[in-house]
Amino acid sequence: MIQVKSKAEAVEWIARWPAPEIEVIEIRQAQELADFPAEVQETLEKRSELLSQPGERSEG
C-alpha cells in the first residue's frame, strides 16, 4: 500500500513501477471516519462502544 495525496500522483507512481505488462495494479481510495457525515460517525462510535462492552452476546 502506498499513500499519496491525489489520484494523479498515484497514477504517476504506478507508471514508474517495474511490473510486467500482464501485472494488474489496482488504485483504491482509502477513507477515514472523518470523511463520513457526523451521523455516520456517531453511529459507528456507538457501535464500537457497544462491541467493546463485556457481556453476553448471542451467537448464531
C-alpha positions, 0 to 999 in steps of 0.5 A: 500500500502506498499513500499519496495525496491525489489520484494523479500522483498515484497514477504517476507512481504506478507508471514508474513501477517495474511490473510486467505488462500482464501485472494488474495494479489496482488504485483504491481510495482509502477513507477515514471516519472523518470523511463520513457525515457526523451521523455516520460517525456517531453511529459507528462510535456507538457501535464500537462502544457497544462491541467493546462492552463485556457481556453476553452476546448471542451467537448464531 
